[in-house]
Amino acid sequence: MVLTDTHTHLYYETDDTKRAGLIHRCKENNINRLFLPNVDADSVPLVFSLIKSFPGVCFPMLGLHPCSVKDGWEDELNIIKEASLQHKIVAIGEIGIDLYWDKTTLPGQIKAFKTQIAWAKSLKLPIVIHCRDSFNEVFDVLQSEKDENLHGIFHCFTGTLEQANKVIDLGFYLGIGGVVTYKNSGLDKVVSQINLRHIVLETDSPYLTPVPHRGKPNESSYLIYIARKVAELHQTELETVADITTENSRLVFGV
């Protein structure tokens, strides 16, 4: 059995011993594939340091997080783009729109989002989308950019069934994380109605820690609790969820 965490910021942990412990606990739970999105220029070397330490386990994506779209973001993006020419990456991400923290930067966020979508298309890479309090805005951009090269993952999907079907119809996968284990989130009712062929699993560690560790820092080894919850919702075996969602990750990332 192989489980895949399609979205983890494990590189935030820079202590070598603690980092090795995080990876060891992943392997104990058959979580053998970890996909790392950066968020800004400063996080690029952190991502590749982890890739170098754990090749074949950790895989890099590069992008400018919407919360990092501030004055001078074009320069920041150029640094990230230059890094993509020096390293093999598997996706552009995480990118998108976030209206939870700051609505005033929306025009810049949209421009940065579209710029990076064009970049992904030119490289024939998937995109990994951050979408917080901004489904309509994100969806409008995706519809305007839709073609045969537009595909990827809606990271941390927590929307309605109607929104889930819109994402699926666009050819995107739904990234399901710790929120599915929260009692009153409502996500469990949505996930139970979605075919596993449209789902990938993620932790977004160190954020969005699943039950039973909610309230503590998240880590990729906790993906096991998310996978078990999805298996319970679909009334199937854990191995089935692992097999299907890992295959989905291979299809979207190409590795």
C-alpha positions as CSV (number, residue, x, y, z in Angstrom):
1,M,0.0,0.0,0.0
2,V,1.3,3.5,-0.9
3,L,-0.3,6.7,0.2
4,T,0.4,10.1,-1.3
5,D,0.4,13.5,0.4
6,T,-0.2,15.8,-2.6
7,H,0.3,19.0,-0.6
8,T,2.6,19.4,2.4
9,H,4.8,22.3,3.6
10,L,7.1,19.8,5.4
11,Y,10.1,22.0,4.5
12,Y,9.1,24.5,7.2
13,E,10.9,22.2,9.6
14,T,14.6,22.9,9.1
15,D,16.0,20.9,11.9
16,D,17.6,17.8,10.2
17,T,16.8,15.4,13.1
18,K,13.2,16.5,13.4
19,R,12.8,16.4,9.6
20,A,14.1,12.9,9.5
21,G,11.6,12.0,12.1
22,L,8.7,13.4,10.1
23,I,9.8,11.3,7.1
24,H,10.2,8.2,9.2
25,R,6.7,8.5,10.7
26,C,5.4,8.9,7.1
27,K,7.1,5.6,6.0
28,E,5.7,3.8,9.1
29,N,2.2,4.7,7.8
30,N,3.0,3.8,4.1
31,I,3.0,7.5,3.1
32,N,5.9,7.3,0.6
33,R,5.2,10.2,-1.8
34,L,5.2,13.8,-0.6
35,F,4.5,16.8,-2.9
36,L,5.9,20.2,-1.8
37,P,4.5,23.5,-2.9
38,N,6.5,26.6,-2.2
39,V,4.8,29.9,-1.3
40,D,7.4,32.6,-2.2
41,A,11.0,33.1,-3.3
42,D,12.4,32.6,0.2
43,S,10.8,29.1,0.4
44,V,12.4,27.9,-2.9
45,P,15.7,26.8,-1.3
46,L,13.9,25.1,1.6
47,V,11.9,23.0,-0.9
48,F,15.0,21.8,-2.8
49,S,17.0,21.2,0.4
50,L,14.3,18.6,1.3
51,I,14.2,17.2,-2.2
52,K,18.0,16.7,-2.0
53,S,17.7,14.9,1.3
54,F,14.9,12.6,0.3
55,P,14.9,12.0,-3.4
56,G,12.2,9.8,-4.8
57,V,10.1,10.6,-1.7
58,C,9.7,14.4,-2.0
59,F,8.7,16.2,-5.2
60,P,8.8,19.9,-5.9
61,M,6.3,22.4,-7.2
62,L,6.9,26.1,-7.6
63,G,4.6,29.1,-7.6
64,L,3.7,32.3,-5.9
65,H,1.0,31.9,-3.2
66,P,-1.8,34.5,-3.5
67,C,-1.0,35.8,0.0
68,S,2.5,36.6,-1.2
69,V,1.2,38.8,-4.0
70,K,2.3,42.2,-2.6
71,D,4.2,45.2,-4.0
72,G,7.0,43.9,-6.2
73,W,5.4,40.5,-6.8
74,E,6.6,40.4,-10.4
75,D,10.2,40.4,-9.2
76,E,9.4,37.6,-6.7
77,L,7.8,35.6,-9.5
78,N,10.8,36.0,-11.7
79,I,13.0,34.5,-9.0
80,I,10.7,31.5,-8.8
81,K,10.6,31.1,-12.5
82,E,14.4,31.2,-12.8
83,A,14.5,28.4,-10.2
84,S,12.2,26.3,-12.4
85,L,14.7,26.5,-15.2
86,Q,17.4,25.0,-12.9
87,H,15.4,22.2,-11.4
88,K,12.8,19.7,-12.5
89,I,9.4,20.5,-11.0
90,V,6.1,18.6,-11.2
91,A,3.6,21.4,-11.0
92,I,3.0,25.1,-10.6
93,G,1.7,25.8,-7.2
94,E,0.4,26.8,-5.0
95,I,-1.3,29.6,-6.9
96,G,-4.7,31.1,-6.9
97,I,-6.8,33.7,-5.1
98,D,-7.3,34.3,-1.3
99,L,-9.9,36.9,-0.2
100,Y,-9.8,35.8,3.5
101,W,-6.9,38.0,4.5
102,D,-6.9,40.9,2.0
103,K,-9.4,41.8,-0.6
104,T,-7.6,44.9,-1.7
105,T,-5.0,42.8,-3.6
106,L,-7.5,41.0,-5.8
107,P,-6.5,42.7,-9.1
108,G,-2.8,41.7,-8.5
109,Q,-3.8,38.2,-7.4
110,I,-5.8,37.7,-10.6
111,K,-2.9,38.9,-12.7
112,A,-0.4,36.7,-10.9
113,F,-2.8,33.7,-11.2
114,K,-3.2,34.2,-14.9
115,T,0.5,34.7,-15.4
116,Q,1.3,31.4,-13.7
117,I,-1.4,29.6,-15.5
118,A,0.2,30.6,-18.8
119,W,3.6,29.5,-17.4
120,A,2.1,26.1,-16.5
121,K,0.6,25.7,-19.9
122,S,3.9,26.5,-21.6
123,L,5.6,23.9,-19.5
124,K,2.7,21.4,-19.9
125,L,2.5,21.2,-16.1
126,P,-0.6,21.0,-13.8
127,I,-1.5,23.8,-11.4
128,V,-2.3,23.4,-7.7
129,I,-4.9,26.0,-6.7
130,H,-5.3,27.8,-3.4
131,C,-8.9,29.0,-3.2
132,R,-10.0,30.7,0.0
133,D,-13.3,32.6,0.1
134,S,-12.8,33.1,-3.6
135,F,-14.5,30.2,-5.5
136,N,-16.4,32.3,-7.9
137,E,-13.3,34.5,-8.7
138,V,-11.1,31.4,-9.2
139,F,-13.7,29.7,-11.3
140,D,-14.1,32.7,-13.5
141,V,-10.4,32.8,-14.2
142,L,-10.3,29.0,-15.0
143,Q,-13.2,29.3,-17.4
144,S,-11.5,32.1,-19.2
145,E,-8.2,30.1,-19.4
146,K,-9.8,26.7,-20.2
147,D,-8.1,24.6,-22.9
148,E,-6.6,21.1,-23.2
149,N,-3.5,22.1,-21.2
150,L,-5.4,23.4,-18.1
151,H,-5.5,20.8,-15.4
152,G,-4.5,20.2,-11.8
153,I,-5.8,20.1,-8.2
154,F,-8.1,22.3,-6.2
155,H,-6.0,22.2,-3.0
156,C,-7.9,22.0,0.3
157,F,-11.3,21.7,-1.2
158,T,-14.0,22.5,1.3
159,G,-16.9,23.5,-0.9
160,T,-20.4,22.3,-1.8
161,L,-21.3,19.3,-4.0
162,E,-22.3,21.7,-6.7
163,Q,-18.9,23.4,-6.6
164,A,-17.2,20.0,-6.5
165,N,-18.9,19.0,-9.7
166,K,-17.9,22.2,-11.3
167,V,-14.3,21.5,-10.5
168,I,-14.5,17.9,-11.8
169,D,-16.2,19.1,-15.0
170,L,-13.2,21.4,-15.6
171,G,-10.9,18.3,-15.4
172,F,-9.5,19.1,-11.9
173,Y,-9.0,16.8,-8.9
174,L,-10.2,17.7,-5.5
175,G,-7.6,17.8,-2.8
176,I,-9.1,16.4,0.4
177,G,-7.4,17.1,3.7
178,G,-8.0,17.2,7.5
179,V,-11.3,19.2,7.3
180,V,-13.1,16.0,6.2
181,T,-12.5,14.7,9.7
182,Y,-14.1,17.7,11.4
183,K,-17.5,16.9,12.9
184,N,-19.4,20.0,11.7
185,S,-17.5,20.8,8.5
186,G,-20.1,19.2,6.1
187,L,-17.2,18.1,3.9
188,D,-17.9,14.5,4.8
189,K,-21.3,14.7,3.2
190,V,-19.8,16.0,0.0
191,V,-16.9,13.6,-0.2
192,S,-19.2,10.6,0.3
193,Q,-21.0,11.6,-2.9
194,I,-17.8,12.0,-5.0
195,N,-16.2,9.1,-6.9
196,L,-12.8,8.4,-5.6
197,R,-11.4,8.8,-9.2
198,H,-11.8,12.6,-8.7
199,I,-10.0,12.8,-5.3
200,V,-6.4,13.1,-4.1
201,L,-5.3,13.3,-0.5
202,E,-3.3,16.0,1.3
203,T,-2.4,17.3,4.7
204,D,-1.4,20.9,4.0
205,S,0.9,20.3,7.0
206,P,1.6,22.1,9.4
207,Y,-1.9,23.4,9.0
208,L,-5.4,21.8,9.1
209,T,-4.5,19.0,11.4
210,P,-7.0,16.1,11.3
211,V,-8.9,14.5,14.2
212,P,-7.6,13.1,16.5
213,H,-4.7,15.5,16.6
214,R,-6.6,18.7,15.8
215,G,-5.2,21.7,17.7
216,K,-1.6,20.5,17.3
217,P,0.8,21.1,14.4
218,N,0.0,18.9,11.4
219,E,2.4,16.5,9.7
220,S,2.3,14.3,6.7
221,S,2.1,11.1,8.6
222,Y,-1.3,12.2,9.7
223,L,-2.5,11.6,6.2
224,I,-3.4,8.1,7.5
225,Y,-6.4,9.6,9.4
226,I,-7.7,11.4,6.3
227,A,-7.4,8.2,4.2
228,R,-9.2,6.2,6.9
229,K,-12.0,8.8,7.0
230,V,-12.4,8.7,3.3
231,A,-12.5,4.9,3.3
232,E,-15.2,5.0,6.0
233,L,-17.3,7.5,4.0
234,H,-17.0,5.3,0.9
235,Q,-17.5,2.1,2.9
236,T,-14.4,0.6,1.4
237,E,-11.0,-0.6,2.4
238,L,-8.1,1.7,3.3
239,E,-6.0,0.0,0.6
240,T,-8.6,0.8,-2.0
241,V,-8.5,4.5,-1.1
242,A,-4.7,4.4,-1.2
243,D,-4.5,2.7,-4.5
244,I,-7.0,5.0,-6.3
245,T,-5.8,8.3,-4.8
246,T,-2.1,7.5,-5.4
247,E,-2.9,6.5,-9.0
248,N,-4.8,9.9,-9.3
249,S,-1.7,11.7,-8.1
250,R,0.5,9.9,-10.7
251,L,-2.0,10.9,-13.4
252,V,-1.9,14.6,-12.5
253,F,1.8,15.0,-11.6
254,G,3.2,12.5,-14.1
255,V,5.4,10.8,-11.5
